[in-house]
Amino acid sequence: MNGEAGSAATGSSTTREFDVVVFGATGFVGELTARYLADHSPIGTKVALAGRSETKLAATRKRLPLRAHDWPLIVADSSSPASLDAMVARTRVILTTVGPYLRYGEALVVAAASAGTDYVDLTGEAPFVHYSINKAHETAVATGARIVHSCGFDSIPSDLGAYLLYKKIAADDAGELTDTTFVVKSFKGGISGGTIDSVRVIAEQSRDAETRRLLLNPHSLSGEPGNTPRPAISSEPSDMTILSAKKVDPSLRGTLAPFFMAASNTRIVRRTNALLDDAYGKDFRYAETMSVGQTPGLSTLAAGAVAVGTGVFLGAMSFGPTRKLLDRVLPSPGEGPSEKSRDKGSFVTETYTTTTTGRRYRSQMRMKGDPGYKATAVMLAESALSLALERDRLSGLTGVLTPAAAMGDVLTDRLRTAGARLEAVELT
Protein backbone atom coordinates (compact mmCIF):
# COMPACT_ATOMS: atom_id res chain seq x y z
CA MET A 1 0.00 0.00 0.00
CA ASN A 2 1.47 3.35 -1.05
CA GLY A 3 2.23 5.57 1.92
CA GLU A 4 5.69 6.96 1.37
CA ALA A 5 6.32 10.55 2.35
CA GLY A 6 5.58 13.21 -0.23
CA SER A 7 8.01 15.91 -1.22
CA ALA A 8 6.29 18.63 0.78
CA ALA A 9 6.77 16.91 4.14
CA THR A 10 5.74 20.07 5.97
CA GLY A 11 4.89 18.04 9.06
CA SER A 12 8.60 17.52 9.68
CA SER A 13 9.26 21.25 9.89
CA THR A 14 11.32 22.32 12.90
CA THR A 15 9.78 25.79 12.83
CA ARG A 16 6.52 24.84 14.53
CA GLU A 17 5.75 26.69 17.74
CA PHE A 18 4.73 23.55 19.65
CA ASP A 19 5.65 19.89 19.72
CA VAL A 20 2.21 18.75 20.91
CA VAL A 21 -1.15 20.48 21.23
CA VAL A 22 -3.74 18.67 23.38
CA PHE A 23 -7.14 19.41 21.85
CA GLY A 24 -9.95 18.60 24.26
CA ALA A 25 -7.78 19.28 27.30
CA THR A 26 -10.79 20.20 29.45
CA GLY A 27 -12.34 16.74 29.03
CA PHE A 28 -11.68 13.89 31.45
CA VAL A 29 -9.19 11.90 29.34
CA GLY A 30 -7.80 15.11 27.82
CA GLU A 31 -6.83 16.39 31.26
CA LEU A 32 -5.36 13.02 32.25
CA THR A 33 -3.24 13.06 29.10
CA ALA A 34 -2.09 16.63 29.72
CA ARG A 35 -1.17 15.66 33.28
CA TYR A 36 0.88 12.75 32.02
CA LEU A 37 2.72 15.04 29.59
CA ALA A 38 3.42 17.49 32.40
CA ASP A 39 4.84 14.71 34.56
CA HIS A 40 6.70 12.63 31.96
CA SER A 41 7.52 14.48 28.73
CA PRO A 42 11.21 15.37 28.32
CA ILE A 43 12.35 18.76 29.55
CA GLY A 44 12.03 21.26 26.74
CA THR A 45 8.98 19.62 25.14
CA LYS A 46 6.68 22.42 23.98
CA VAL A 47 3.04 21.72 24.83
CA ALA A 48 -0.14 23.79 24.51
CA LEU A 49 -3.70 23.15 25.66
CA ALA A 50 -6.64 23.67 23.30
CA GLY A 51 -10.41 23.67 23.54
CA ARG A 52 -13.54 25.73 23.06
CA SER A 53 -13.41 27.77 26.29
CA GLU A 54 -10.40 29.78 27.41
CA THR A 55 -11.89 29.99 30.91
CA LYS A 56 -12.18 26.21 31.20
CA LEU A 57 -8.72 25.74 29.72
CA ALA A 58 -7.26 28.09 32.31
CA ALA A 59 -9.02 26.18 35.10
CA THR A 60 -7.65 22.90 33.76
CA ARG A 61 -4.13 24.30 33.55
CA LYS A 62 -4.30 25.35 37.22
CA ARG A 63 -5.01 21.76 38.24
CA LEU A 64 -1.96 20.45 36.37
CA PRO A 65 1.55 20.17 37.85
CA LEU A 66 3.52 23.39 38.16
CA ARG A 67 5.49 22.68 35.00
CA ALA A 68 2.31 23.16 32.93
CA HIS A 69 1.32 26.51 34.39
CA ASP A 70 2.98 28.46 31.59
CA TRP A 71 1.66 26.28 28.78
CA PRO A 72 -0.14 28.45 26.21
CA LEU A 73 -3.88 28.16 25.70
CA ILE A 74 -5.47 27.91 22.25
CA VAL A 75 -9.17 28.50 21.64
CA ALA A 76 -10.44 26.26 18.84
CA ASP A 77 -13.77 24.67 18.02
CA SER A 78 -14.53 21.60 15.92
CA SER A 79 -17.35 23.57 14.26
CA SER A 80 -14.93 26.30 13.14
CA PRO A 81 -12.59 25.07 10.38
CA ALA A 82 -10.65 28.34 10.44
CA SER A 83 -9.80 27.89 14.13
CA LEU A 84 -8.71 24.30 13.46
CA ASP A 85 -6.50 25.37 10.55
CA ALA A 86 -4.84 28.01 12.73
CA MET A 87 -4.30 25.52 15.57
CA VAL A 88 -2.73 22.71 13.54
CA ALA A 89 -0.41 25.10 11.73
CA ARG A 90 1.30 25.88 15.05
CA THR A 91 2.25 22.34 16.11
CA ARG A 92 4.13 19.28 14.98
CA VAL A 93 1.51 16.94 16.48
CA ILE A 94 -2.16 17.49 17.28
CA LEU A 95 -3.46 15.13 19.97
CA THR A 96 -7.25 15.06 20.09
CA THR A 97 -9.65 13.53 22.60
CA VAL A 98 -12.67 15.36 21.15
CA GLY A 99 -15.17 12.66 20.25
CA PRO A 100 -17.30 11.03 19.13
CA TYR A 101 -15.08 11.51 16.11
CA LEU A 102 -17.88 10.85 13.65
CA ARG A 103 -19.55 13.90 15.13
CA TYR A 104 -16.63 16.21 15.86
CA GLY A 105 -13.51 14.86 14.16
CA GLU A 106 -13.90 15.15 10.41
CA ALA A 107 -12.76 18.75 9.95
CA LEU A 108 -9.74 18.33 12.22
CA VAL A 109 -8.32 15.28 10.47
CA VAL A 110 -8.57 17.08 7.11
CA ALA A 111 -6.97 20.22 8.58
CA ALA A 112 -4.05 18.22 10.00
CA ALA A 113 -3.45 16.37 6.74
CA SER A 114 -3.55 19.62 4.76
CA ALA A 115 -1.07 21.33 7.09
CA GLY A 116 1.37 18.41 7.18
CA THR A 117 0.74 18.06 10.91
CA ASP A 118 0.94 14.66 12.57
CA TYR A 119 -2.22 13.60 14.36
CA VAL A 120 -3.23 11.07 17.06
CA ASP A 121 -6.64 10.24 18.48
CA LEU A 122 -8.56 7.68 20.54
CA THR A 123 -11.23 6.67 18.07
CA GLY A 124 -12.78 3.23 18.15
CA GLU A 125 -15.11 4.22 15.30
CA ALA A 126 -14.29 2.26 12.15
CA PRO A 127 -16.60 4.42 9.99
CA PHE A 128 -14.62 7.50 11.02
CA VAL A 129 -11.30 5.87 10.09
CA HIS A 130 -12.87 4.89 6.76
CA TYR A 131 -13.89 8.53 6.23
CA SER A 132 -10.35 9.61 7.10
CA ILE A 133 -8.81 7.22 4.57
CA ASN A 134 -11.05 8.51 1.80
CA LYS A 135 -10.77 12.22 2.64
CA ALA A 136 -7.28 12.65 4.11
CA HIS A 137 -4.91 9.84 3.11
CA GLU A 138 -3.73 11.18 -0.24
CA THR A 139 -3.38 14.72 1.12
CA ALA A 140 -1.39 13.45 4.10
CA VAL A 141 0.94 11.45 1.86
CA ALA A 142 1.56 14.59 -0.21
CA THR A 143 2.28 16.79 2.83
CA GLY A 144 4.20 14.18 4.82
CA ALA A 145 1.65 13.99 7.65
CA ARG A 146 1.07 10.89 9.74
CA ILE A 147 -2.60 10.56 10.68
CA VAL A 148 -2.63 7.88 13.38
CA HIS A 149 -5.97 6.68 14.72
CA SER A 150 -6.83 4.48 17.71
CA CYS A 151 -3.92 5.28 20.03
CA GLY A 152 -5.44 4.15 23.35
CA PHE A 153 -6.66 0.84 24.72
CA ASP A 154 -8.47 0.84 21.39
CA SER A 155 -6.31 -0.34 19.57
CA ILE A 156 -2.66 -0.27 20.74
CA PRO A 157 -2.64 -3.61 22.65
CA SER A 158 -4.22 -5.31 19.63
CA ASP A 159 -1.99 -3.64 17.07
CA LEU A 160 1.30 -4.02 18.92
CA GLY A 161 0.39 -7.57 19.93
CA ALA A 162 0.34 -8.70 16.30
CA TYR A 163 3.28 -6.48 15.37
CA LEU A 164 5.52 -7.94 18.10
CA LEU A 165 4.71 -11.44 16.89
CA TYR A 166 5.63 -10.46 13.35
CA LYS A 167 8.97 -8.98 14.47
CA LYS A 168 9.90 -11.98 16.61
CA ILE A 169 8.90 -14.53 13.96
CA ALA A 170 10.84 -12.64 11.29
CA ALA A 171 13.91 -12.49 13.54
CA ASP A 172 13.65 -16.26 14.12
CA ASP A 173 13.12 -16.93 10.39
CA ALA A 174 10.12 -19.02 11.47
CA GLY A 175 7.82 -18.38 8.51
CA GLU A 176 4.67 -16.26 8.42
CA LEU A 177 1.70 -15.75 10.73
CA THR A 178 -1.44 -17.77 10.07
CA ASP A 179 -4.50 -17.85 12.37
CA THR A 180 -3.82 -15.26 15.08
CA THR A 181 -6.00 -14.61 18.11
CA PHE A 182 -5.93 -11.77 20.62
CA VAL A 183 -7.11 -12.68 24.12
CA VAL A 184 -7.99 -10.19 26.86
CA LYS A 185 -6.70 -12.20 29.83
CA SER A 186 -7.66 -9.65 32.48
CA PHE A 187 -9.35 -6.26 32.46
CA LYS A 188 -9.78 -4.28 35.67
CA GLY A 189 -11.44 -0.92 35.14
CA GLY A 190 -14.38 0.84 33.57
CA ILE A 191 -15.53 1.77 30.10
CA SER A 192 -15.08 5.47 29.44
CA GLY A 193 -17.98 7.80 28.74
CA GLY A 194 -16.31 8.72 25.47
CA THR A 195 -16.32 5.09 24.33
CA ILE A 196 -20.00 4.77 25.25
CA ASP A 197 -20.78 7.94 23.31
CA SER A 198 -18.97 6.53 20.27
CA VAL A 199 -21.11 3.39 20.52
CA ARG A 200 -24.19 5.62 20.61
CA VAL A 201 -23.19 7.36 17.39
CA ILE A 202 -22.26 4.13 15.58
CA ALA A 203 -25.54 2.54 16.68
CA GLU A 204 -27.45 5.49 15.27
CA GLN A 205 -25.57 5.39 11.97
CA SER A 206 -25.91 1.61 11.65
CA ARG A 207 -29.52 2.12 10.63
CA ASP A 208 -28.11 3.25 7.27
CA ALA A 209 -27.62 0.29 4.90
CA GLU A 210 -24.23 1.44 3.57
CA THR A 211 -22.90 1.96 7.09
CA ARG A 212 -24.08 -1.52 8.06
CA ARG A 213 -22.20 -3.00 5.11
CA LEU A 214 -19.10 -1.09 6.18
CA LEU A 215 -19.39 -2.29 9.80
CA LEU A 216 -19.78 -5.91 8.66
CA ASN A 217 -16.86 -5.76 6.21
CA PRO A 218 -13.82 -7.32 7.94
CA HIS A 219 -11.45 -5.41 5.63
CA SER A 220 -13.31 -2.09 5.57
CA LEU A 221 -10.09 -0.22 6.49
CA SER A 222 -7.62 -2.25 4.45
CA GLY A 223 -7.94 -0.48 1.11
CA GLU A 224 -6.81 2.65 -0.65
CA PRO A 225 -8.97 5.80 -0.80
CA GLY A 226 -12.14 5.11 -2.75
CA ASN A 227 -11.31 1.41 -3.06
CA THR A 228 -12.71 -0.51 -0.11
CA PRO A 229 -12.14 -4.28 -0.40
CA ARG A 230 -15.34 -6.34 -0.53
CA PRO A 231 -14.34 -9.79 0.74
CA ALA A 232 -16.82 -12.35 1.93
CA ILE A 233 -17.64 -11.92 5.61
CA SER A 234 -16.44 -15.48 6.12
CA SER A 235 -12.93 -14.52 4.96
CA GLU A 236 -12.09 -13.59 8.55
CA PRO A 237 -13.30 -14.86 11.95
CA SER A 238 -16.53 -13.35 13.22
CA ASP A 239 -16.31 -10.40 15.61
CA MET A 240 -18.77 -12.32 17.80
CA THR A 241 -16.80 -15.54 17.77
CA ILE A 242 -16.92 -18.03 20.66
CA LEU A 243 -13.85 -20.25 20.62
CA SER A 244 -12.52 -23.27 22.42
CA ALA A 245 -9.35 -21.94 24.04
CA LYS A 246 -7.43 -25.06 23.03
CA LYS A 247 -8.03 -24.19 19.37
CA VAL A 248 -6.20 -20.92 19.96
CA ASP A 249 -3.29 -22.63 21.70
CA PRO A 250 -2.86 -26.01 23.44
CA SER A 251 -1.75 -24.25 26.63
CA LEU A 252 -5.16 -22.59 27.12
CA ARG A 253 -8.27 -23.96 28.81
CA GLY A 254 -11.98 -23.20 28.77
CA THR A 255 -14.02 -21.21 26.26
CA LEU A 256 -13.23 -17.72 25.01
CA ALA A 257 -15.93 -15.07 24.65
CA PRO A 258 -16.23 -12.31 22.04
CA PHE A 259 -14.40 -9.09 22.89
CA PHE A 260 -16.70 -6.08 22.66
CA MET A 261 -14.18 -3.88 20.79
CA ALA A 262 -13.26 -6.54 18.20
CA ALA A 263 -15.21 -4.83 15.42
CA SER A 264 -12.86 -1.85 15.61
CA ASN A 265 -9.57 -3.41 16.72
CA THR A 266 -9.53 -6.20 14.15
CA ARG A 267 -9.84 -3.74 11.31
CA ILE A 268 -6.97 -1.63 12.62
CA VAL A 269 -4.73 -4.73 12.80
CA ARG A 270 -5.71 -5.74 9.27
CA ARG A 271 -4.96 -2.22 8.02
CA THR A 272 -1.52 -2.44 9.61
CA ASN A 273 -0.85 -5.63 7.67
CA ALA A 274 -2.06 -3.95 4.46
CA LEU A 275 0.13 -0.88 5.07
CA LEU A 276 3.11 -3.22 5.59
CA ASP A 277 2.36 -4.90 2.23
CA ASP A 278 0.93 -8.04 3.88
CA ALA A 279 4.15 -8.67 5.79
CA TYR A 280 2.31 -10.76 8.39
CA GLY A 281 1.61 -13.41 5.79
CA LYS A 282 -0.67 -14.36 2.93
CA ASP A 283 -2.66 -16.67 5.26
CA PHE A 284 -2.88 -14.19 8.15
CA ARG A 285 -6.33 -14.25 9.78
CA TYR A 286 -7.11 -12.36 12.95
CA ALA A 287 -9.70 -12.61 15.73
CA GLU A 288 -10.24 -11.06 19.15
CA THR A 289 -11.62 -12.74 22.26
CA MET A 290 -11.69 -12.41 26.03
CA SER A 291 -11.11 -14.93 28.79
CA VAL A 292 -14.10 -15.71 31.01
CA GLY A 293 -12.51 -18.50 33.06
CA GLN A 294 -10.85 -21.85 32.48
CA THR A 295 -13.55 -24.23 33.75
CA PRO A 296 -14.99 -25.86 30.60
CA GLY A 297 -18.71 -25.80 31.39
CA LEU A 298 -18.85 -22.52 33.26
CA SER A 299 -16.69 -20.66 30.76
CA THR A 300 -18.86 -21.90 27.90
CA LEU A 301 -21.98 -20.57 29.63
CA ALA A 302 -20.21 -17.29 30.40
CA ALA A 303 -18.99 -16.91 26.81
CA GLY A 304 -22.52 -17.45 25.51
CA ALA A 305 -23.87 -14.91 27.97
CA VAL A 306 -21.28 -12.35 26.84
CA ALA A 307 -22.19 -12.89 23.18
CA VAL A 308 -25.91 -12.53 23.86
CA GLY A 309 -25.39 -9.57 26.17
CA THR A 310 -23.23 -7.75 23.63
CA GLY A 311 -25.83 -8.23 20.93
CA VAL A 312 -28.65 -7.06 23.20
CA PHE A 313 -26.67 -4.01 24.28
CA LEU A 314 -25.87 -2.94 20.73
CA GLY A 315 -29.48 -3.47 19.73
CA ALA A 316 -30.71 -1.43 22.68
CA MET A 317 -28.30 1.38 21.82
CA SER A 318 -29.70 1.58 18.29
CA PHE A 319 -33.32 1.82 19.47
CA GLY A 320 -34.34 5.27 20.73
CA PRO A 321 -36.51 4.39 23.75
CA THR A 322 -34.09 1.80 25.19
CA ARG A 323 -31.10 4.05 24.48
CA LYS A 324 -32.70 6.78 26.60
CA LEU A 325 -33.06 4.33 29.48
CA LEU A 326 -29.43 3.24 29.17
CA ASP A 327 -28.28 6.86 29.03
CA ARG A 328 -29.52 7.29 32.60
CA VAL A 329 -27.08 4.73 33.99
CA LEU A 330 -24.14 4.72 31.55
CA PRO A 331 -21.20 7.12 32.01
CA SER A 332 -21.38 10.34 30.01
CA PRO A 333 -18.51 11.96 28.09
CA GLY A 334 -16.30 13.92 30.47
CA GLU A 335 -17.02 11.62 33.39
CA GLY A 336 -14.66 9.09 34.91
CA PRO A 337 -13.58 7.21 38.01
CA SER A 338 -11.64 8.60 40.95
CA GLU A 339 -7.84 8.68 40.97
CA LYS A 340 -7.83 5.83 43.48
CA SER A 341 -9.99 3.69 41.20
CA ARG A 342 -7.88 4.56 38.15
CA ASP A 343 -4.71 3.51 39.98
CA LYS A 344 -6.22 0.13 40.92
CA GLY A 345 -6.98 -0.73 37.30
CA SER A 346 -4.88 -2.88 34.99
CA PHE A 347 -5.01 -5.11 31.92
CA VAL A 348 -3.21 -8.08 30.43
CA THR A 349 -3.62 -9.05 26.77
CA GLU A 350 -2.04 -11.95 24.93
CA THR A 351 -1.88 -12.71 21.21
CA TYR A 352 -1.28 -16.23 19.90
CA THR A 353 -0.29 -17.50 16.48
CA THR A 354 1.04 -20.56 14.70
CA THR A 355 3.42 -19.94 11.83
CA THR A 356 3.57 -21.54 8.41
CA THR A 357 6.45 -23.67 9.74
CA GLY A 358 4.30 -24.98 12.60
CA ARG A 359 5.99 -23.02 15.39
CA ARG A 360 3.84 -21.41 18.10
CA TYR A 361 4.29 -17.90 19.47
CA ARG A 362 2.67 -15.61 22.02
CA SER A 363 3.00 -11.89 22.61
CA GLN A 364 1.86 -10.14 25.76
CA MET A 365 1.09 -6.59 26.84
CA ARG A 366 0.62 -5.79 30.51
CA MET A 367 -0.07 -2.36 31.99
CA LYS A 368 -1.13 -0.88 35.29
CA GLY A 369 -3.89 1.72 35.45
CA ASP A 370 -7.53 1.72 34.39
CA PRO A 371 -7.45 0.63 30.72
CA GLY A 372 -9.96 3.22 29.49
CA TYR A 373 -8.52 6.14 31.44
CA LYS A 374 -5.06 6.04 33.05
CA ALA A 375 -3.47 3.48 30.74
CA THR A 376 -5.10 5.06 27.70
CA ALA A 377 -3.72 8.49 28.67
CA VAL A 378 -0.22 6.98 28.81
CA MET A 379 -0.58 5.28 25.42
CA LEU A 380 -2.01 8.38 23.76
CA ALA A 381 0.63 10.72 25.18
CA GLU A 382 3.51 8.39 24.30
CA SER A 383 2.12 8.08 20.76
CA ALA A 384 2.20 11.86 20.40
CA LEU A 385 5.73 12.05 21.83
CA SER A 386 6.87 9.28 19.46
CA LEU A 387 5.76 11.38 16.50
CA ALA A 388 6.98 14.70 17.85
CA LEU A 389 10.37 13.78 19.28
CA GLU A 390 11.60 10.64 17.51
CA ARG A 391 10.86 11.38 13.88
CA ASP A 392 14.27 10.13 12.72
CA ARG A 393 13.43 6.63 14.03
CA LEU A 394 10.03 6.35 12.36
CA SER A 395 9.39 4.57 9.10
CA GLY A 396 8.88 6.50 5.88
CA LEU A 397 5.15 5.75 5.88
CA THR A 398 2.80 8.71 5.79
CA GLY A 399 -0.93 9.11 5.27
CA VAL A 400 -3.72 7.58 7.34
CA LEU A 401 -1.86 5.02 9.42
CA THR A 402 -2.17 2.75 12.44
CA PRO A 403 -0.09 2.80 15.64
CA ALA A 404 2.08 -0.16 14.64
CA ALA A 405 2.57 0.93 11.02
CA ALA A 406 3.43 4.51 12.00
CA MET A 407 5.66 3.98 15.02
CA GLY A 408 5.81 0.30 16.01
CA ASP A 409 9.36 0.00 17.34
CA VAL A 410 9.52 3.55 18.71
CA LEU A 411 6.19 3.27 20.53
CA THR A 412 7.09 -0.15 21.91
CA ASP A 413 10.30 1.26 23.39
CA ARG A 414 8.57 4.32 24.84
CA LEU A 415 5.79 2.26 26.44
CA ARG A 416 8.34 -0.09 28.00
CA THR A 417 10.13 2.90 29.47
CA ALA A 418 6.75 4.13 30.77
CA GLY A 419 6.26 0.88 32.68
CA ALA A 420 4.35 -1.33 30.26
CA ARG A 421 5.47 -4.91 29.74
CA LEU A 422 5.60 -5.93 26.08
CA GLU A 423 7.17 -9.15 24.87
CA ALA A 424 6.95 -11.89 22.27
CA VAL A 425 8.15 -15.42 22.90
CA GLU A 426 8.15 -18.81 21.21
CA LEU A 427 6.03 -21.46 22.94
CA THR A 428 7.19 -25.04 23.31
N, C-alpha and C positions, 0 to 999 in steps of 0.2 A: 504494500500500500504506500503510495507516494506521500511523504511527509517531510522531505528534506527542507532545510531552511532556505527561504527566498533571499534574494540579493538585498532587499531593503533592510531586514533584520533590525528594525528600529527598537525592538524590545531589548536588545543587548546594549543599548546606549548607556554610557556611564554618566550622562548628564542629567539623569532624572533626579528630582528633588528628594524622593523617598525610595527606600528599598521595598517597603511593604505598606500598603494602606488597608486597614481593616474596615470594610464597609458592612454596616450592621453592628457596630461596636456597642450600641446601647441594648441589644438583645442579649438573652441569657448566654447562649454559646459564644456570641460575639465578644462579650465581656470576658468570659473565661479564656478565650483565645488571646485577647489583648493582655490579660494578666500573665498568661504563660510567656508571651513575647517579652513582657517587662521583666520577668524573672529569669528568662533563659536565653534570649537572643544575645549574640556576641556584642560586646561593647562597641559602639560606633554604628550599630544598625539603626537606620533612619526609618522611624515608624510614624504614621499618622492615623488618626481615628476619623471615621466618616459615618454620616447618617443624616437623617432628615432634620433633626432638631439640634441646633447648637447648644441650647440649654441642657438637653439631656446628655449630649456628648460631654459637656463640661462636668456634669454630675458624675458620669461614668469615669472620667479621667481622675477625678478626686478620689475615687474608691480604689484606684490602681496603686501599685507600689510607687514610691517616690520617683524612681527613674522615669516614669511615664508622665510626670506632671508638667513637663514642657513639650510633650508631643503636640504637634499642631492638630487643629480640628478642621475638618472639611465638611461643608454642608452640601449634600447631594441627595437626589431623590430618584428612585427607579422610574418615576413617571415623567422625568425631565431629562431627555437625551442630552441636552446641552450641558447640564450639570455633570452627567456621567462622562461625557467626552472630556470635560475640563479636569475631572478627577483622575481618570486613567492616564492622561497625558503627563501627570506629575510623578508617576511611580513606576518602578520596574515590575512590581507584582501587585495585583489587586486580589485581596482575599475577601470573599463575600459569604456572609451567613444569611443573606436576605432571601428568604424563601416564603412560600413555595416558589421554586424557580420558574415553573410554568406560568406563574402569575406575575412575578416581579423580576425575572432574570434575563429575559430575552434581549432587552436593549443593552444591558451591561456587557453580555458576552460579545455582542457585535461591536460595541465601542472598544473593548479591549483588543479584539482581533484587529480592528482598523488602526489602532494606535501602536500596534506592535508590543503591547503590554501583556506579560504573562498573567495568568488567571488561575485561581483555585477556588473550589466551592465544596459544598457538602451534599450535593443533590443525590437523591436516590430515585429520581424521576427519569426513567428511560425515555419517555417522549420528549423531555426537555433536551437530553443529550442528542437525540435524533434531530431535533430542531437545530441545535448548535452545529452538528455536522453539516447539515444542509446549508445553513446561513453563514457560518463563520469559518469553516475549515479552510477553504481555498484562500480567503483573505488572510487568515493567520499564517498559512504557509508562505504567502507572498511577503508579509511583514516580519516574519521570524518569530511570531508569538506562539507561546505554548498555552493552550487552553486545556486545563486539566480538571476534569470533573471527578466527583465522588472521592474526596480526600479525607473522609472520616471513617468511622466504623463501617459505613457504606462508602467505599468498597475496598479499603486498603488491606485488611486481613485476607480477603478473598484474592485480590490481585497479586499481592506479594507472596501469598501462599503458593500459587501456581508458578510465579516467576522464580522463586527460590528453588523449587523442584527442577525447573528447566535448567537453571544455572548449575546445580549440583550434578544432574544427569549428564549434561554436556561436558562438565569437567571430568566425569568418570568414563566418558565415551561409552555410555550404557544404552544408547539408542534414543528413541523418542517417547514422549508421553502418549499413553492411550487413554482408557477410561480413568478419569480423575475426579475425586469426590472431596469436597470441603465439608468438614464436620465441626459444628460449634460444640465443643466439649463441655464448656461451662460459660455461663453468662450471668453475672451478678450486677444488676442495675435496672434502670428504667428506660422506657422508650421516650425520646424527647418529644415535646410538643410540636417542634418543627417537622419531625418525621410524620407524626400523626396528621399534621396539616397537609403535608405532601400526599399522604394516602387519600385524604379528603378530595383533593384536586384531581388526582388520577382517577378516583372512583367516579367523580362527576364526568370527566372526559371520556371514560370508558363506555358511556352510553352511545358515543359516536362509533359507527361501524369501522371506519378507517383506523381510529385509535385502538379499538379492540384488536384488529388485525396486527397492528404494530406491537401491542403488548403481548400477543401470543407468539410472535415471531422470535424464535430463539437467537437469530442472528440479525435482529433489527438494528444493531449498532455496528455491525461488522463491515459495512460497505463504504463506498465513496459517496460524496455529496450527490444526491439525486439518483443514486443507484443502490437501493436497499435490497439485499439478498432475499429471496423468497423460498427458502428451503422448506421441506415438509416438517411439520411440528415434531414428528417422530425422529428427526435427524439428531436431536439432542434429548437427554433425559428431561422428564417433566419437572417443572418447578414445584410441583406438588407431590414429588415422588416419596414413597415409603420404601425403605430398603432394608434388607437383612444386612446387619453390620458385617457379617462374615464375607458377603459379596464385595464389600468395599476393601476389606483386608482381613486375612485369617486371624490377626491378633485381636479383632474387635468382637464384641458380644452384643446380643440384643437386637432391637429393631430401631432404625433411625427414622426420625420424623422429618417432614418438610421444614425448611428454614424460611421464615416469613419474608426475608429480603432477597430470596433467591432470584426473583423475577428481574431485579435490578442488577445484583452482583454478577450473576452468570453472564449477562450481556457485556458488562465491563471487561470481564476476563476474556471473553471471546473477542472483543475488540482489541485487547492487548495482543492476542495471538495474531490477529489480522494485521495490526500495525507492524508487528515483527516478522511479517511475511511468512506466517504459519510456522514459526520456528519451533513451537511446541510439538508439532508432528501432524502428519496428514490424517492420522486416526485419533486425534485429540478430541475427547468428548468430556463435558464438564457438568457436574451436578453439585447442588448444595443441600446439606441436611443438618439436623441437630440431634444430639444425643438426648434421650429421655430415659436413660437407665439401661442396665445390662441384663436384667432378668427377662428371659425370652417372652413369657406370656404378658407380664405387666408392661414391658416396653412396647409390645405390639399394640396393646390397648391404648397406651398413651400416645403412640405415634398416630393411630387412627383418630384419636380425639383432637390432636393438634391439627391434622389435615381438615377435619370437619369444622373445627373452630375457626381456622383461618378462612375457609370458604364462607362461613356464615358471617364473619366479621366484615370481609370485603363486600359481601352482598348487602349487609346492613349499612355500610358506609356509602353505597351507591344509591340508596333509597332514602329520599328526603325525610320522611317521618322518623325512621329509625336512626338516621344520622343525627337528627336533633336531640334524640334521647341520649345517644352516645356522647355528644358534645358536652353534656352536662357533667360527665364523669371523667372524660379523657383530658389529659393535660393540654393546655393551650400554648400556642407559640409565645416564647418569652418566659415561660414558666420552667421550673426545674427543681431538683432536690437540693437539700441543704449540703453545705460543704462536708459535713460529717458523713452523710450518706454517699456523696460522690467519692470520698476517699475510701469507703468500704467496698466499692465496686471493683470488678475485674472481669477479664474474659480470657479464655483459652480456645484457640481454633487450631485444627489440624487438617492437612490436606494430604490425601493418599493417591498414589498412582502406581501402575505397573507399566514398565517400559516394553518396547517392542522386542527387547532381548529377554524379557521375562523377569527382570529384576524389580524389586519392590522398594518404594521410597515413601518417606513421610516428611512434610515440613510442618513447623509449628510456629505460631505467634502467640505470645503471652504478654499481657499488659495489666498493670494495676490501674484502678480508677474506673468509675462508671463508664461503660462503653459508649453510651450516647452523649455523654457530657464531658467528663474530665479527660478520658482517653481520646475522644474525638478532638477535643481542643488541642491536645498534644500533636496528634497526627496532622491536623489541618495547619497548625503553625509551622511544624517541621517541613511540611510540603512547601509552604510559601518560602521558608528560609532556604530550602534546597534550590529553588528556582532563582531566588534573589542573590544568594551568596556563593553558590558553587556551580556557576554556569559553565565553567571550563571543564567540569567533570560530567556534564550531561551529554546525552546522545545528540546527534544532529537532527532528530525528529522535531518537527513543528506542526502546528495545526491543532485540531481537536484531538486530544490525547487521553490517555489513562495514567493513573499514578505509576504503574510499573513501566509502561512504555516511555514515559517522560523522564523518570528519575529513579528507576529501580534500584541501582546500586547505591546511589547517593542517599536516597530516602531510607534504605535499609540501614546504612551506616549511622545516619542521624538518629533514627528511632532506637537503635541499639544504645547509642550514647545517652539517649533520653530515658533509658531504663527498660525498654521493651526487649523481650527475648524473641529472637527470630533465628531459626535454624532449619536445615534440611539434612536428613540422614538417610542412609540405606538401611532397610530392614532385612533381617535374616531369619 
